[in-house]
Amino acid sequence: MGLLQLLAAKQGKSLTAAELANASGYDELFIARVMRIMTAIGFADETGYQTYTANAKTVCQSDPGSAGGLILSNEMIYPLASKMRQYLRQNKPCNISQTPPAYDFAMGETVWETLKKDAEWKKGFDDNMTARNKMLSIPWHVKYPAKERLVASRQVDARPVVIVDIGGNQGVDLQRFADSFPDLDCELILQDLPETLKGIPGPLDPRIKPTVYDFFTEQPVKGADIYYLKSVLHDWDDIAARKILSNTAKAMAPHSRLLINEIVLADTNETLVRADMDMLMLFLSNGMERTYTQWKELLARVEPPLRLVEVWSVPVDQQSVIEACLASR
């Protein structure tokens, strides 16, 4: 409806239901009833009879990232949840890789098909991922000792650092790296699908090169220092994840490192938040969050095989950086 966006744009000035109706095209009484809920949950302030003013929550919820999250919840996750009982009765998953995801059952198509054909949902998805990357995670180069591994090594090696962000969305992680190392001689290659790259909201550091790439195809950048995957593999089952990893491993050189920025589940007594994320991935796309053991086994079963080197974590971040290299190294 855009009501919160209209209020936020007024920067503290009040709008009546009639003014919101005139600006949005919705019925005045309908708006008043909707805003009764919005003010009750704190998303705006009611400063008079059918009169409303933006507050901090209004501004937050009107942000494209938050709006994108609401689209995902209301249009994708809630309809899926309403079909879960019927899905489990009809499918009774015994082999996940051979069972359609719950989303496919509920919506009649894959989540990726939905995002490809619906520009509003795709924009909401990308905006939400960008916001989450900015607000909810510690930069990968803080968790991983990038300064020690990359910057210090340039003192004895004249080559520019080459980092490939595979499925890197709108470039938030590479931009944060570039901001932290403004003088580093580097090539930062941002790879994603064309519709995602077209949605990049503003200019990126000139060292960042947006490049169209599908991670189910051969990796065109060979011998990079770092290949980086953030929140990609949890979208896929082990069969698809091995394909993505294999395309990456075939491009790696002995000095290359693969960094996977994902949740690493505990083998026992996991928290509700992370267990819930695993179930969400399962029902959306047959994806999964993985334990340390599952990550190690997944990497070892790639062709050519990869070896888990170390897991880098910080207490305040749900995700860790998994460092891997070619097993033959």
Buried (B, 14 or more C-beta within 10 A) or exposed (E): BBBBBBBBBBEEEBBBBEBBBEBBEBEBEEBBEBBEEBBEEEBBBBEEEBBBBBBEBBBEBBBBBBBBBEBBEEBBBEEBEEBEEEBEEEEEBEEBEEBEBBBBBBBEEBBEEBBBEBEEBBBBBBBBBBBBBBEEBBBBBBBBBBEEBBBEEBEEEEEBBBBBBBBBBBBBBBBBBBEBBEEBEBBBBBBBBEBBBEBBEEEBBEBBBBBEBEBEEEBEBEEBBBBBBBBBBBBBBBEBBBBBBBBBBBBBEEEBBBBBBBBBBEEEEBEEEBEEBBEBBBBBBBBBBBBBEBBBEBBEBBEEBBBBBEBBBEEEBBBBBBBBBBBEE
